Amino acid sequence: MKTLVIVTHPSIETSVINKRWVEELKKYPEKYTVHELHKAYPDGNIDVEKEQQLVESHGNLVMQFPVYWFNCPPLLKKWLDDVFAYGWAYGSKGGDKLKNRKAALAVSAGIREEDYQEKGRYRYTLEQILTPFETTFRYCHADYRSFFAYYGTETESGENVPGQELEPTGSLLDKSAQDYLKFVDSL
């Protein structure tokens, strides 16, 4: 079965990393379904039944998003709240639709990897920050398989100064995209 990749980026057109990852995934439509939430639901009104059917019609599930304020974008949180409903994703009345489904995250983080350390600038690892997602998947009896991350587009000072971003070059972007596909395929 194909892998469903739920992409949640409010401005994918101006994205560097997430946009490149989406472009790479779309080269292989026989392997991946790329579902962009902001394009599907610009008004934020999620068709829960349609989304649940989409998840059910695929094998693995990947949620791809930029880390926003050490969390996910609001539309992904709404999607999780609405779609992972009692009686479908969890609960005693048929809530087993995610059971044993392999699930993972793919995130871009503007902060450098060294800042995401227990002794780093923010005192928490990215793994710790993403723990609520892992816990959600485990609560729904999904087979959580970890996360893929691309770190760092901030300046040395930690401020986003126009013209001083540490944007990845073409070769770094290509390597990241290839590594991402390997990660998704390894699920």
C-alpha positions in Angstrom: 0.0 0.0 0.0 1.0 3.6 -0.6 2.3 5.9 2.1 0.1 8.9 3.0 2.0 12.0 3.7 0.0 14.7 5.4 1.8 18.0 4.6 0.9 21.0 6.8 2.7 24.2 5.8 0.8 27.4 5.7 3.1 28.9 3.0 4.5 25.9 1.2 5.2 28.1 -1.9 7.9 30.1 0.0 9.2 27.1 1.9 12.6 25.8 1.1 12.8 22.4 2.9 9.2 21.3 3.0 8.6 22.4 -0.6 11.7 20.4 -1.8 10.5 17.3 0.1 7.1 17.6 -1.5 8.6 17.9 -4.9 10.6 14.8 -4.4 7.7 12.8 -3.0 5.5 13.8 -6.0 8.0 12.2 -8.4 6.8 8.8 -7.1 3.0 8.9 -7.2 2.9 5.1 -7.2 4.5 5.1 -3.7 3.3 8.2 -2.0 0.1 10.3 -1.7 0.9 13.9 -0.8 -2.0 15.5 0.9 -1.5 19.2 1.6 -3.9 20.3 4.3 -3.7 24.1 3.6 -4.6 23.5 -0.1 -7.4 21.0 0.8 -8.9 23.1 3.6 -8.0 26.8 3.1 -10.9 27.7 5.4 -9.9 25.2 8.0 -13.2 23.2 7.8 -12.0 19.6 7.7 -14.1 16.9 6.1 -13.5 14.3 8.8 -15.1 11.4 7.1 -13.1 12.1 3.9 -9.9 12.3 5.9 -10.6 9.1 7.8 -11.2 7.3 4.5 -8.0 8.7 3.1 -6.0 7.4 6.0 -7.8 4.0 5.9 -7.0 3.6 2.2 -3.2 3.9 2.7 -0.6 1.9 4.6 1.9 4.1 6.4 1.2 7.6 7.7 3.7 10.4 7.7 3.0 13.9 9.1 5.3 16.5 7.5 5.4 20.0 8.9 7.7 22.9 10.1 8.1 23.2 13.8 6.1 26.3 14.9 6.8 27.6 18.4 8.0 24.1 19.4 4.8 22.5 18.1 3.0 21.8 14.9 1.1 24.4 12.8 -2.5 24.9 14.1 -4.2 23.2 11.1 -2.4 20.0 11.8 -3.5 20.2 15.5 -7.1 20.7 14.4 -6.8 17.8 11.9 -5.5 15.5 14.7 -8.3 16.6 17.0 -11.0 16.1 14.4 -9.8 13.1 12.5 -8.4 11.0 15.4 -11.8 10.7 16.9 -13.2 8.4 19.5 -14.6 5.3 17.9 -12.3 5.7 14.9 -8.7 6.2 16.2 -9.2 5.0 19.8 -11.8 3.8 22.2 -13.8 0.6 22.9 -16.3 1.1 20.1 -14.3 0.3 17.0 -11.5 2.7 17.6 -8.8 0.7 15.9 -8.2 2.3 12.5 -4.6 3.2 13.4 -3.8 0.0 15.1 -0.4 -1.4 13.9 -0.3 1.3 11.2 3.3 2.6 10.8 3.5 6.3 11.6 6.3 8.8 11.5 7.0 12.5 11.5 9.1 14.7 9.1 9.9 18.1 10.4 11.9 21.1 9.5 13.2 23.1 12.4 14.6 26.6 12.0 16.8 26.2 15.1 20.2 24.5 14.8 20.5 20.9 16.1 23.0 21.9 18.8 20.4 24.2 20.3 18.0 21.2 20.6 20.0 19.5 23.3 19.5 19.1 27.0 22.5 21.4 27.5 21.7 23.5 24.5 20.0 26.9 24.2 16.4 25.5 24.6 17.2 22.7 27.1 15.1 20.1 25.2 15.9 17.8 22.3 13.6 17.7 19.3 12.7 14.2 20.2 11.4 15.5 23.6 9.5 18.3 21.9 7.8 15.8 19.6 6.9 13.4 22.4 3.2 14.4 22.3 3.0 13.1 18.7 4.6 9.8 19.6 2.3 9.5 22.6 -0.7 10.2 20.5 0.3 7.5 18.0 1.0 5.0 20.8 -2.4 5.8 22.4 -4.1 4.9 19.2 -2.0 1.7 19.0 -0.1 2.9 15.9 3.5 1.7 15.3 5.4 5.0 15.8 8.7 4.9 13.9 10.4 8.1 14.9 11.0 11.3 13.0 13.1 12.7 10.2 14.4 16.3 10.7 16.2 19.1 8.9 17.6 21.6 11.4 18.8 25.1 11.2 18.0 28.2 9.1 18.7 30.8 11.9 21.6 33.1 12.0 24.4 32.7 14.6 22.7 35.3 16.8 19.5 33.3 16.8 17.6 36.1 15.1 16.0 35.8 11.7 17.8 38.6 9.9 16.8 39.0 6.3 19.7 38.1 4.0 21.5 36.3 6.7 19.5 33.0 6.8 21.5 29.9 6.6 19.5 28.5 3.7 20.6 25.1 2.4 22.3 25.0 -1.0 21.1 22.9 -3.9 23.3 19.9 -3.0 22.2 20.0 0.7 18.6 20.2 -0.4 19.0 17.3 -2.7 20.7 15.2 -0.1 18.0 16.0 2.4 15.3 15.1 -0.1 16.9 11.8 -0.9 17.5 11.0 2.8 13.9 11.8 3.5 12.7 9.3 0.8 15.0 6.7 2.3 13.5 7.3 5.7 9.9 7.1 4.4 10.7 3.9 2.5 12.3 2.3 5.6 9.0 2.5 7.5 
